Structures are given as structure tokens and as C-alpha cells.
Amino acid sequence: MDTYIDGNLGLGADTSDPPINALWTDTGTPIVTGTSDTVEHVDPDPLGANDSDPPSELYNKFIDIITTNNNVTAKDGSPCPLEGATAIDLGNSEKLTLTAGDYYITDIILRNGSTLEIDATSGPVNIYLSGTIDAEEGEIEAKNGSALNNLSQPTDFSIFSNSSQDIAFKHSSAFKGMVYAPNAHVEMKNTAGVYGLIWGNTATINNSGEFYFDEAIKDKYLSPNNYTINVLSWKDDF
């Protein structure tokens, strides 16, 4: 119903033999400015968050972060703002600032009007999200009017999740960065705005939700030694 996509649709195939391609159907009058092409099977976890045998770089990073709990380590020459805690739960209009470094987080809740501020002046901020804590409606829940990352570029803030807990950006919330959650459902509710990259098991964009893909994030992950996100296949129609 009045959906607008400024780009292409890549319809993947499953792993059956022979593979079965996805089908495009629409309701109402969506506008797609690009093409709708069939692509080969797309790896649902290209960075290997679930790859334990042999372990991927990202899998090992999760183990290392959880084992050492970097939240007790000084960040950017200052004490860690989490003081050893592994959960972020901000009340209405509260603010918390994370500076450069890696953080192990079990769940994040941002209540109405709160802000998780990302200060990447001295380097990128990475959150490694794990566990099965029942944080109300999801492991990450950004409530009405809340904001994540209002100081930095999308390439400076990444959330890696190996959990199946939902990630919800609620009404008028704003997020700028990357979410890599191959096991989770990601939902952008009414008028929520996401600028960066979303990789989930499933994704939903509700009424007037907006998503902008930042190609600079793709460029950041081209190195095989730094978690690779690549275009897996494409084709031209003549």
C-alpha cells in the first residue's frame, strides 16, 4: 500500500535441488524504481555468527568478548560507562554515551525519548549482543522518540547479534549504523527511521517506516579479514 523502493529487488533461491526461486507479489500500488531479478541462493549468515566448526572470526569474537566482559575495561582512557553491567535500560529521556571500543550486551531498552549516544571520535563502537534475555518485546527495543547513534556516521557503529530475540525500532525512533542479526526478526514500526545496513533473518517495515542503505558500510566489510559482506550474485537481462 503505497510502498516506495528506490532500488532493485533481488529474489533469492532456497537450498533445494533443483533450487526454487522466490516469487515477487504485491498488494496495492507499490513503486519500485529498479528491476526485480532472480539471484542465486544467498548465505543467511555470510559473516559466520553461527559458524563454530571451524569457528569464524566473528564467532571467536563473541566468545572472547563474553569471556573477558570488556565492559569492565577502560574505554578511550576513561572508565567504561557501563561499569561492568551487560544490559542497557534507559528510562524516559535518559542518555548514555558509549565511546570507542567493544561492548558485550545482553539486551538494550530505550524508553520514550531516551538516547544511546555513540561517540566514535577516537574509533568505532561495536556492540556484541548475545543471550536470551526477555527484554519486553525484544533484545533491542527502541521505544517512541528514542535514538541510537546521533553523533557518528553509520560506519562507526555496529551491532552484531547471534541471538534469535527480536529487534524493534518503534514509532519515530532513529538508528544510524549497522545491525547484523542473522537469527533475529528486525522490525521498523510507524515512522521509524534506519540509516545504514540491516541484516536479519526476517525484516518488517510498517507504516511510513523508512530505511536508507549506506553503501559505505558495504565497502567497510570487503576485507576477508574484517567480516565480509559481498554481493553474492547478479545478472543482466538483455
C-alpha positions in Angstrom: 0.0 0.0 0.0 2.0 3.0 -1.3 5.3 1.3 -0.6 8.2 3.0 -2.3 11.5 1.3 -3.1 14.3 3.3 -4.7 16.4 0.4 -5.8 16.4 -3.2 -7.1 14.8 -6.3 -5.7 17.0 -9.5 -5.6 14.8 -12.6 -5.3 16.9 -15.4 -3.9 16.6 -19.2 -4.2 16.4 -21.9 -1.5 18.8 -24.8 -1.0 16.7 -27.5 -2.6 17.9 -29.4 -5.7 16.9 -28.0 -8.1 16.7 -24.7 -6.2 13.3 -23.0 -6.0 13.3 -19.2 -6.6 11.5 -16.7 -4.5 8.4 -15.1 -6.1 7.5 -11.4 -6.1 3.9 -10.5 -5.3 2.4 -7.1 -4.4 -0.6 -5.6 -2.8 -1.9 -2.1 -3.7 0.3 0.1 -5.8 4.0 -0.2 -4.7 6.6 1.7 -6.6 10.0 0.0 -7.4 12.4 2.2 -9.3 14.7 -0.6 -10.2 14.4 -4.1 -11.5 13.3 -7.4 -10.0 15.9 -10.1 -10.7 16.4 -13.7 -9.6 19.7 -14.3 -7.9 21.4 -17.4 -6.6 21.0 -18.7 -3.0 22.1 -16.1 -0.5 24.0 -17.2 2.5 21.8 -16.2 5.5 24.9 -15.8 7.7 27.8 -14.5 5.5 29.8 -13.2 8.4 29.6 -16.5 10.3 28.0 -15.5 13.6 26.8 -19.2 13.9 29.9 -20.9 12.5 31.5 -22.8 15.3 33.2 -25.7 13.3 35.5 -24.3 12.1 34.9 -21.1 14.1 34.7 -17.9 12.1 36.4 -14.7 13.1 33.1 -13.3 14.3 32.2 -16.4 16.3 35.6 -16.2 18.0 35.0 -12.5 18.7 31.7 -13.3 20.5 33.5 -15.9 22.7 36.3 -13.5 23.5 34.0 -10.6 24.3 31.7 -12.7 26.5 34.6 -14.4 28.3 36.5 -11.2 29.1 33.5 -8.9 29.6 35.1 -5.9 28.2 32.5 -3.7 29.9 34.8 -3.6 33.0 37.7 -2.3 30.9 38.6 1.4 30.5 37.4 2.8 27.1 39.3 5.6 25.4 41.4 6.2 28.5 38.3 6.6 30.7 36.3 4.2 32.9 33.7 2.1 31.0 30.3 3.9 31.2 28.6 0.5 31.8 30.7 -0.2 34.9 30.7 -3.9 34.3 26.9 -4.2 33.5 25.8 -6.2 30.5 22.4 -4.6 30.0 21.3 -1.1 28.9 17.9 0.1 30.2 17.4 3.8 29.8 14.3 5.5 31.4 12.3 8.2 29.7 14.6 11.0 28.3 17.7 9.4 29.9 21.0 9.5 28.0 24.1 7.2 27.9 27.2 7.8 25.9 29.4 4.9 24.6 32.9 5.8 23.4 35.3 3.8 21.1 35.6 0.1 21.9 33.8 -3.3 22.1 30.9 -4.0 24.4 29.2 -7.2 25.5 25.5 -6.5 25.9 22.6 -9.0 26.7 19.8 -6.6 26.0 19.0 -2.9 25.2 15.8 -1.0 26.1 15.5 2.7 25.2 12.3 4.1 26.7 10.4 7.1 25.3 12.7 10.0 24.3 15.9 8.3 25.6 19.2 8.4 23.7 22.0 5.9 23.4 24.7 8.3 22.2 27.6 6.9 20.2 30.8 9.0 20.3 33.2 7.5 17.8 35.7 10.4 17.9 38.5 8.0 18.9 37.3 5.0 16.9 34.3 2.8 16.1 31.9 1.5 18.7 30.9 -2.2 18.4 28.2 -3.9 20.4 28.2 -7.8 20.6 24.7 -8.8 21.5 24.1 -12.3 22.9 21.9 -14.3 25.3 18.2 -14.9 25.5 17.1 -12.3 28.0 13.4 -11.5 27.6 13.6 -7.7 27.3 9.9 -7.0 26.9 9.3 -7.1 23.2 12.9 -7.8 22.1 16.5 -7.9 22.9 16.8 -4.4 21.3 13.8 -2.2 21.8 13.9 1.4 20.8 10.7 3.0 22.0 8.9 6.1 20.8 11.1 9.0 20.0 14.3 7.3 21.2 17.6 7.5 19.3 20.7 5.3 18.8 23.9 6.9 17.5 23.1 10.6 16.9 26.8 11.8 16.8 28.6 9.4 14.4 28.5 8.1 10.8 26.7 4.7 10.2 30.1 3.1 9.5 31.2 4.0 13.1 28.6 2.0 14.9 27.9 -1.8 14.6 25.7 -4.2 16.5 26.4 -7.9 16.0 23.9 -10.3 17.3 23.9 -14.2 17.4 20.6 -14.3 19.3 17.1 -15.0 17.9 15.5 -12.3 20.1 13.5 -9.6 18.1 14.9 -6.2 17.4 12.3 -3.5 17.3 12.6 0.2 16.3 9.4 1.8 17.5 7.4 4.9 16.4 9.6 7.9 15.5 12.8 6.1 16.8 16.0 6.7 14.9 19.0 4.5 14.3 22.2 5.2 12.4 24.6 2.2 12.0 24.7 -1.5 11.1 22.7 -4.3 12.6 23.9 -7.8 11.8 21.5 -10.3 13.3 21.1 -13.4 11.1 18.9 -15.2 13.6 16.5 -12.4 14.5 13.4 -10.6 13.3 14.0 -6.9 12.8 11.0 -4.6 12.8 10.8 -0.9 11.9 7.5 0.4 13.2 5.5 3.5 12.2 7.7 6.4 11.1 10.9 4.7 12.5 14.0 5.7 10.6 17.0 3.5 10.0 20.1 4.7 8.1 22.8 2.1 7.5 22.5 -1.6 7.0 20.1 -4.2 8.4 20.8 -7.9 8.0 18.3 -10.1 9.7 16.5 -13.5 9.5 13.3 -11.6 8.6 12.5 -7.9 8.4 9.3 -5.8 8.5 8.8 -2.1 7.7 5.5 -0.8 9.0 3.5 2.3 8.1 5.8 5.2 7.0 8.9 3.4 8.3 12.0 4.4 6.3 15.2 2.6 5.6 18.3 4.1 3.8 21.1 1.8 2.8 24.6 3.3 3.3 26.9 1.8 0.7 30.0 2.9 2.7 29.2 0.0 5.2 29.4 -2.5 2.4 32.8 -1.0 1.5 34.0 -1.3 5.1 33.4 -5.1 5.1 35.0 -6.0 1.8 38.2 -7.3 3.5 38.1 -11.1 4.2 39.9 -10.4 7.4 37.3 -8.0 8.6 33.9 -9.8 8.3 33.0 -9.9 4.6 29.7 -8.7 3.2 29.7 -9.1 -0.6 27.2 -9.0 -3.4 26.8 -12.8 -3.9 25.5 -12.8 -7.4 23.8 -10.6 -10.0 22.7 -10.8 -13.7 21.9 -8.6 -16.6 18.8 -9.1 -18.7 19.2 -8.4 -22.4 
